[in-house]
Amino acid sequence: MKPTYKFVLLALVTFTLFSFTPSPSFEIKGKINSPSGTMYLKAFRNKMFFNIDSAKIIQGTFHFKGSVQHPDLFGLTTNRNETFSPYYIFIENSPIEVKIDTANEEKAVISGSTANDLFVKYHNNENYKIDSLIKANPTSTVVAYLLYRENAPVLSASEIEFNLALLDPSLKELTYVKQLKEIAAIKRKVEVGHQALDFTSVTPDGKSIKLSDCFGNYLLLDFWASWCGPCRRENPNLVIAYNKYKAKDFSIFSVSLDSNKENWVKAIEKDQLTWTHVSDLMFWDSAAAKMYGIRGIPSNVLLDPTGKIIGRNLMGNDLEKKLEEIYDLK
């Protein structure tokens, strides 16, 4: 009986040790050049950030503690407004130090997170190929995020699927991976040669209108927002194209990804956009944007009079050349 007793005792001791093994966690120790206030920790979803925690700033320091299932993107900001862009931070379960200089609105200095180091290296960096980056880091949630956020807007359905296949199977349940599969499926439905998907939305004066109500002309389905700098810079090109070809049955149907109606209406007036406008004021949750797989703006879809898609993302001179081709102008 003695050997049996020893075995049971060893098993109990081992179980006790494992019971008290702490779960992986992160701890953020932050410094900011503001003596007081509140720091908000925001979670990321669909190109938007949502408040999930807050900490008092005491003598220029703040502190967060918790755990994550996998390294993921979060935001830090002293602005509670959920449409306000925060400082990006990729959090992993490790001690992390953050230094924020409020004079630099673009980034904070972050150490202690290898995931964040990788993110900083490639975020908004055009000097990399996403397929090569995935091959070098197949299990990284950071590269899955970069594929989702920064590359999917310009990739075709086939290109998205190709890159997804390079990711390690361990990431298959990752939100970014699931959303990329959905985006690829949506993009296949709205490729050149397909019939445009119809939808109903609301004009600034509250009237409901269908996209198909405007079929019969060559129609540019335009996605934009008042807060989007590149969109506002592209608007003068749209005005020129519209004024040049409207007498030849060319129209524009603009869908705004605004969430603030006043800002939307002011931008329409200021930029002199004298065509049809709609919005559900749902920001990146715009139903029409989701239907067309829009992951970046400005973006557009050119339709023939029957509603068939004949072009996508025609900006500036590319739109002018396409319209010249349509109307046979040299």
N, C-alpha and C positions, 0 to 999 in steps of 0.2 A: 504493500500500500504506500510505502514511502515514496517511490518514484512517481507514482500518480499524484501524490500530494504536492511534490516539487513542481510538477508540470502545471498543475492548477494555479499554484502560487505565482509562477512565472507568467502565466497567461494573464492573471489579474493585474500584476505589476505593469506588464506591457500595455494592457488596456488603459490603465490609469494614466500612464505617460502620454499615450496618444490622445486621451480625452482632454488633456490640458495643453495640447499643442495649439498655439494661437493661429487663427485663420489669417491668411494673407491680407494685408491692409496697406493703405497709403496714409501718409501724413504730410500735409502741405503747411510749411512755415513760410509766411509771406511778409515782405516789407514793401511799404509804399510811402511816397513823399507827401502823405496827408496824415495829420495827427489823429484824426477821428473820422467816424462815418461808418458805413456798412459795405462789406464786400459780398457780392452775390456769386454763388457757384451755379453755373447753368449747364444743363444737359443739351445735347445736340440732336435734332431730328429734322430731316427734310429741309436742310439748309437754314434752319431756324434754331434759336436757343431758348430754353425755358428754365425759369428759376427752380432750383431744387433744394438749395440750402443757402444760408447766409451766416456771416460772422462779423462781429463788431471789430472795427479798427481801433486798436488801443495803442496810443503813442507810436503810430506808424507801423504797427504789426497786426497781422491777422492769421488765423489758424483754421484748417479744416482737417477732418479725419474721417476715414471710411474705407470701403473696399469696392473693387470692381471685378467683374467676372473675367474681363480681358482688357488690355489697354484700349482706351477710347478717348474721343475728342470731347472736351468740355470747354466752358468759357468762364473767365473771371472778369468782373466789372463792378464798379461802384454805382452803376446805373440800373435801377430795377426794371426799367422799360425793356420788354422782351423783344422789341424790334431793334434795339440798340446793339451794335456789333461789339462783342467783348474781346478781351485778349484770349487768343487760342492757347489751349494747353492739352497735350495728350497725357492723361493720367494713367499710371500703372501702379501696382501695389509695391510701393517703395517710399522711402523718405524723399520728399521733393522740396526744394527751395525756390521761391519766386521773388523776384525783385521788380517792382513796377515804378517806372518814372512816368508820371501822368503827362509830361510834355511829349512823350512818344506814344501816340495813340495806336500805333500799328502792332507793337509786340512788347512782351515782357521778357526779362532774362530768367530762364528756367534751367535748373540743374537737378540731377537725380533721377531723371526719367529717360531711359535709352529710347523709348518709343517717341518721346517728344524730340529728342535729338535727331532721329530719323525724319520726323515730320518737318522740323525746321529746315533741314537740309534740302528737302524736295518740294515743300509747299510754295506754290507760285514760282517754281523754277522750271523754265521751259527747256532746260538742257538735259533732259533725260527721256528715255523711251520707256513707256509704262510696262511693256512686255519684258524688257531686260530687268527692270526694277523688281517685277514680280518673281522672275526666275531666281534672282539673287536673294529675295526675302519672301519665299512662298507662304510662310506661316504668319506673316506680319499683318496685324489689323490696320497698321498705318498705310501700307500699300493698297489694301482693300479700300480704305477710305479715299486715297488719292485716285484710284480707279473710278470710284463712285462720284466723287465731288468735282474733280478737276479734269478728268479725261472723258467720262461718259457723255458730257454735253456735245462733244465733237466726234464721237465714235459712232459708227453704224451698229446695227443690231449684231451683225456677224462679228465685228471687231470686239464688241463687248463680250460676246460668248467665247471668243477665242481667248481673251485675257482671263475670263473667269475660270476656264479650264486649266490655267497655269497655277491657280491658287491651290494651296494644300486642302485636301478634303476636310481637315479639322476646322476649317472656317465656314463650312457649308451652312451652319446655323447663325452665322453672323448677320446682323441686320443689313449691313451694307451689301453683302452677297445676295441676300434675298431680294433686296430692292433692285439690284443690278439685273437680276433675272427678270423681274417685272418690267424694268425699263426696256430691256432688249425685246421682250415680247410686244410691248406697246410700239416701239419703233418699227417693228416689222409691219404693223398695221398701217403706218402712215409714211411708208417709203414712196419715192417717186413711182408713179404708175398706178397707185392705189386711189380709190375714191376717198375723198375727205370724210372724216367722221363728223357727223352733225352734232351740234349742241346748242343749248339756249342759255343766254346770259342777259344781263341787265345794263341798260344805257345809263348815263349820268342823270337823266330825268326820270328814271325809274321804270322805263318800259322794257318788257321782255322781247328779245329778238333772237331768231335762229340764224346760225351761219348760213344755212341753205336759203334763207330769205334773200340773200345777196348773190346767189348763183345767177348766171346769165351773162356776167361780165368776167373778164380776167380779174382775179381777186387775190390780193396779197393778205394772207392771214398773219398779222403781226403781233408778236408778244413783246411787251415792254413794261416799264414802270417809271413813275416820276422820280423815284430815288436812285434809278440806275443811270450812272454817268455815261457809259457807252451807248445806252439807248437814247439819251438826250442828244448826244453828239451825232447819232445816226438819223435823228428825226429830220434835220434839214434836207438830207438826201431823199427821204420819203416825200417831203413836201414838194421838192422839185419834180420827182417822178410822177406824183399825183397830178400836179398842175399841168404837166406836159401831156399826160395821156388820158386824163379823165374824160375828155371829149371823145375819145376813141374806145369808150366802154371799159376803162380800167378803174378799179375801186380798191379801197383798203378797208380791212375789218380789224381793228386793233383791240387786243385783249390785254388789259392791264393787270399786273400782279401786285397792285397797290393794296394796302390795308386801310389807308386813310383817304376817304372820298374827297375831302377838300384839297389835299395835295394833288390828287389825280386830276381833278377838274382844272385847277390852276395851271398844271403842266400842259394840258390840252390847249388851253387858251394862250399861254405864253409861247408855245412852240407852233401855234397856228395850224393845228392838226384838224382840218375841216372835213373829216370823214367819219365813218361809224365807229363808235367806241363802246366797249362793254367791260364789265368787271364784276366778279362776285366778292371783291374786297377780301379775299382769303389769303393774300400774300403767296407763299410758295405752296399752299394747299389749294391753289386755284384749280378748279375741276377741269377747265379747258386745257390748262398747261399740262396737267397729269395725263389727259386723254391723248395729247400729242407728244408725250415724252420729252417735254421741255425741261432741261436741267440747267440752262443758262440763257440769259437775255442780254442784248436783243437777239431774237430768233424769229424766223418767218417761214411761211409755207406758201408757195405760189400755186394757185388753182386755175384751171381753164374754165370756160363758161359752163361746163357740165359738172364741175366740182371735182375733177380729177387732179391729183397732185402732179405738177410738172416741174417743180423746183423747190429746193429747201435752202434756207440761210443765204439768201442772195442779198448782199450788203453793198452799198455804194455803187461802184462801177459795175459790179457783177449784176446788180439789179437793172442798171441802165442798159447793159449789153443784152440781157435777156428780153427786156421790153422792146429794144430796137429789133431784135430777131423776130419777136412776135408780130410787131407792126411793120416789119420790113422797111425800116428807116436806115439809111446809110449816111 
